[in-house]
Amino acid sequence: MSQRQIITSLIFHGLILFNLILYGFYPNFYTHGFSWMTGGTSSPTLLYVACYTGQVTTLSLHQHQDGGYDLSEVSRRSDSTASSPSCLALDDEHLTVFLVNEALKSPEGSLSSWKIDSNGALKEIDRVDTIPGGVSAAISGSSLSTFSVGTDNRLSPLQTLTFTLPHPGPNPARQEAPHPHDVILDPTGRYLLVPDLGADLLRVFSIAETTNEMLERVAFPAKPGTGPRHALFWKPDGQESTFLYVVTELDNSVTGYLVEYLQDGELSLQEISRSSTYGPKSAAPKGALAAEVALVGEHLYVSNRYDGTFTTPQGRASDSIATFALSATTGRLEFQRLSPAYGTAPRHFSFNAAGSKLAVAVFQSHHAGSSPLVPKGRQRGFLQRVLGRDDGGISDPSQVEGENGGQDEVGEEASVVLIARDVSTGALGLDGPVAEIGLGSKGDGGQATWVLWDE
């Protein structure tokens, strides 16, 4: 497949959803999921943020002479035709951002391309509609679509595959139909892997070299009721093995697989490691939902939504981010720690090129000033696990408007928080964000869904 030839997007409930692949822009994007942003050493200056309430905001990151940082707003796009922006991807060579509109409150989703001007503001180039249909069209809308990208960054539909489910899964509220939730390219560039939360499957597709057609291969079943949400491939430097890591939302787990390429053109996945996103000795808090996954070096990070694991001295809650160490030889996972996300519902996060800072998009920010966050029931100090906790911060995630279709009843301002990362140990900062900016309350830029560095 040639460069800039294909964009892949996911649709469920008739709505375009969550992730797109820009083939040929960044080979490491497909190899390591979103860890393509962790190579290089230059400092970023701009970040792009999508919010469910319809805004796409450009932020500028400044470093002061004393070493401190602040985030400021450069521009904000508000477009009623893109009512639920949920995913962004960058083509910095062509100064273009691609935007997925999930369309929670409209009959059609969309995929659009946006030109980046000299100060980082966005101007729309092109927009294409996706399969129409609301929640009532769940079965027909459980789809995977591809689009071609022209030299002028204009978009053209290529192919759509629609999936069905003979009966609801073990979690009928979330598994009444197939919900393809992510799409990643393997390190060879020949296979797409799609975690399907509704069908408990890892769907596999090969890509025809001449036509770019997706050809369905043997799918791999996940444990029933676990709900595969996001995934990434990892091929460690100097190693021949390829590994796959899959986050399952409904049981708050991450599973590692050894990937083998068979002579008949199929993939083989052998489970090698599995862990709760709260470690081997603790159950997930009630209402918690695992979300995003990213890789930096030999550390894997997974965000946990609605767990309220941490609290400030002022009594404000924060969800968590789990850190795992990876073995480059065996691919096994080792849980290391939980760290605060400094807000509720860290739906997406990404690292800067140096791997020294983590930007987190949170639906609601509960952080007050620079006060350190500590686990509930613990004194201030180095992070310790919270054992036996069952009072998860938001027991009903459907109360937060988004993919579960509920309403936001939390009432706090959405924000982007910047967290320091120790590049030698992989530990995330516990002494508060190094920078933070509010994005507005519900209806005014709130409910942040995606944050993207300009690297």
Backbone hydrogen bonds, N-H to C=O, Kabsch-Sander energy under -0.5 kcal/mol:
donor,donor_aa,acceptor,acceptor_aa,energy
4,R,23,Y,-1.9
5,Q,2,S,-1.0
5,Q,23,Y,-0.5
7,I,147,F,-3.7
8,T,21,I,-1.0
9,S,145,S,-2.9
10,L,17,L,-0.9
10,L,19,N,-0.7
11,I,143,S,-2.7
12,F,15,L,-2.3
13,H,138,A,-0.6
15,L,12,F,-2.2
16,I,101,N,-0.5
17,L,10,L,-5.8
19,N,17,L,-2.2
21,I,8,T,-1.2
23,Y,6,I,-1.9
23,Y,21,I,-0.8
25,F,22,L,-1.6
26,Y,22,L,-0.7
29,F,26,Y,-1.4
30,Y,26,Y,-0.8
30,Y,27,P,-0.8
31,T,27,P,-1.5
32,H,28,N,-2.7
35,S,32,H,-1.9
36,W,33,G,-0.7
37,M,34,F,-1.3
38,T,35,S,-2.1
39,G,36,W,-0.8
47,L,59,L,-2.3
48,Y,452,L,-2.8
49,V,57,T,-2.6
50,A,450,W,-2.1
51,C,55,Q,-2.0
52,Y,447,Q,-2.5
53,T,446,G,-1.1
54,G,51,C,-1.9
56,V,77,R,-2.2
57,T,49,V,-2.7
58,T,75,S,-2.7
59,L,47,L,-3.4
59,L,57,T,-0.5
60,S,72,S,-3.0
61,L,45,T,-2.5
62,H,60,S,-0.5
62,H,70,D,-2.7
64,H,68,G,-3.4
67,G,64,H,-1.9
69,Y,434,V,-0.7
70,D,62,H,-2.0
72,S,60,S,-2.1
74,V,58,T,-3.3
75,S,58,T,-1.2
77,R,56,V,-3.0
79,D,54,G,-1.4
82,A,79,D,-1.7
86,S,100,V,-2.8
87,C,100,V,-1.1
89,A,98,F,-1.7
91,D,96,T,-3.2
94,H,91,D,-0.6
95,L,92,D,-0.6
96,T,91,D,-2.3
97,V,114,W,-2.7
98,F,89,A,-3.0
99,L,112,S,-2.7
100,V,87,C,-2.4
101,N,99,L,-0.5
101,N,110,S,-2.7
102,E,84,S,-2.8
102,E,100,V,-0.6
106,S,103,A,-0.7
110,S,101,N,-1.4
111,L,128,V,-2.3
112,S,99,L,-2.3
113,S,126,D,-2.4
114,W,97,V,-2.6
115,K,123,K,-3.3
116,I,95,L,-2.7
117,D,115,K,-0.6
117,D,121,A,-2.9
120,G,117,D,-1.6
123,K,115,K,-2.1
125,I,113,S,-3.3
126,D,113,S,-1.3
128,V,111,L,-2.7
130,T,109,G,-1.9
133,G,107,P,-2.5
137,A,134,G,-1.9
138,A,135,V,-1.1
141,G,137,A,-1.8
142,S,139,I,-1.3
143,S,11,I,-1.9
143,S,141,G,-1.8
144,L,161,L,-2.5
145,S,9,S,-2.3
146,T,159,Q,-2.8
147,F,7,I,-3.2
148,S,156,S,-3.2
149,V,4,R,-0.6
150,G,148,S,-0.5
150,G,154,R,-3.0
153,N,150,G,-2.2
156,S,148,S,-1.9
158,L,146,T,-3.1
159,Q,146,T,-1.1
161,L,144,L,-2.8
163,F,142,S,-3.0
169,G,175,Q,-2.7
174,R,171,N,-1.5
175,Q,171,N,-2.4
181,H,195,P,-3.0
182,D,195,P,-0.7
184,I,193,L,-2.1
186,D,191,Y,-2.4
189,G,186,D,-1.6
192,L,205,F,-3.3
193,L,184,I,-2.6
194,V,203,R,-3.0
196,D,201,L,-3.1
197,L,179,H,-2.1
197,L,195,P,-0.7
200,D,196,D,-1.1
201,L,196,D,-1.4
202,L,220,F,-2.5
203,R,194,V,-2.8
203,R,201,L,-0.6
205,F,192,L,-2.6
206,S,215,L,-2.6
207,I,190,R,-1.7
208,A,206,S,-0.5
208,A,213,E,-2.7
212,N,208,A,-2.1
215,L,206,S,-2.9
216,E,214,M,-0.5
217,R,204,V,-3.1
220,F,202,L,-2.2
222,A,200,D,-2.6
226,T,223,K,-1.9
229,R,247,V,-3.3
230,H,247,V,-1.0
232,L,245,Y,-1.8
234,W,243,F,-2.8
239,Q,236,P,-1.9
242,T,259,V,-0.6
243,F,234,W,-3.1
244,L,257,Y,-2.2
245,Y,232,L,-2.6
246,V,255,T,-2.5
247,V,230,H,-3.1
248,T,246,V,-0.5
248,T,253,S,-2.6
249,E,227,G,-2.5
249,E,247,V,-0.6
250,L,226,T,-1.8
251,D,226,T,-0.9
252,N,249,E,-0.6
253,S,248,T,-1.7
254,V,275,S,-2.5
255,T,246,V,-2.4
256,G,273,S,-3.4
257,Y,244,L,-2.8
258,L,270,Q,-2.9
259,V,242,T,-2.9
259,V,257,Y,-0.5
260,E,268,S,-2.5
262,L,260,E,-0.6
262,L,266,E,-2.5
265,G,262,L,-1.6
268,S,260,E,-2.7
270,Q,258,L,-2.2
271,E,269,L,-0.5
272,I,256,G,-2.8
273,S,256,G,-1.5
275,S,254,V,-2.1
277,T,252,N,-2.6
279,G,276,S,-1.7
282,S,279,G,-0.7
288,A,285,P,-2.0
289,L,305,R,-2.1
290,A,249,E,-1.0
291,A,303,S,-2.6
292,E,346,P,-0.5
294,A,301,Y,-2.0
296,V,299,H,-2.6
299,H,296,V,-1.9
300,L,324,F,-2.6
301,Y,294,A,-2.8
302,V,322,A,-2.0
303,S,292,E,-1.7
304,N,320,S,-3.0
305,R,289,L,-2.8
305,R,303,S,-0.5
310,F,318,S,-2.4
311,T,374,V,-2.3
312,T,316,R,-2.2
315,G,312,T,-2.3
318,S,310,F,-2.0
319,D,343,G,-2.9
320,S,304,N,-1.1
321,I,339,S,-2.6
322,A,302,V,-3.3
323,T,337,R,-2.6
324,F,300,L,-2.8
325,A,334,E,-2.8
326,L,298,E,-2.6
327,S,332,R,-1.5
328,A,326,L,-0.6
331,G,327,S,-2.2
334,E,325,A,-1.8
336,Q,323,T,-2.8
337,R,323,T,-1.2
339,S,321,I,-2.1
341,A,319,D,-2.6
342,Y,319,D,-0.5
344,T,364,Q,-3.5
347,R,345,A,-2.2
347,R,361,A,-0.7
348,H,361,A,-1.0
350,S,359,A,-2.2
352,N,357,K,-2.1
355,G,352,N,-1.2
358,L,419,I,-2.8
359,A,350,S,-3.0
360,V,358,L,-0.5
360,V,417,V,-2.6
361,A,348,H,-2.6
362,V,360,V,-0.7
362,V,415,S,-2.3
363,F,344,T,-1.2
363,F,345,A,-1.1
364,Q,344,T,-1.7
365,S,413,E,-3.6
366,H,364,Q,-0.5
369,G,367,H,-0.6
371,S,368,A,-1.3
373,L,430,L,-1.1
374,V,311,T,-2.1
376,K,309,T,-1.9
378,R,375,P,-1.9
387,L,385,R,-0.7
389,R,386,V,-0.5
393,G,307,D,-0.6
394,I,306,Y,-1.0
395,S,393,G,-0.6
399,Q,396,D,-2.1
400,V,397,P,-1.7
401,E,399,Q,-0.6
405,G,402,G,-1.9
406,G,400,V,-0.6
409,E,399,Q,-0.5
409,E,407,Q,-0.6
414,A,440,G,-1.6
415,S,362,V,-1.5
416,V,437,I,-2.0
417,V,360,V,-2.1
418,L,435,A,-3.0
419,I,358,L,-3.0
419,I,417,V,-0.5
421,R,356,S,-2.6
422,D,427,A,-2.9
423,V,421,R,-0.7
426,G,422,D,-3.0
429,G,420,A,-2.7
434,V,418,L,-2.8
435,A,418,L,-1.1
437,I,416,V,-1.9
439,L,414,A,-3.1
440,G,414,A,-0.6
444,D,441,S,-2.6
446,G,441,S,-1.3
447,Q,363,F,-1.0
448,A,362,V,-0.8
449,T,50,A,-2.9
450,W,50,A,-1.4
452,L,48,Y,-2.6
454,D,46,L,-1.7
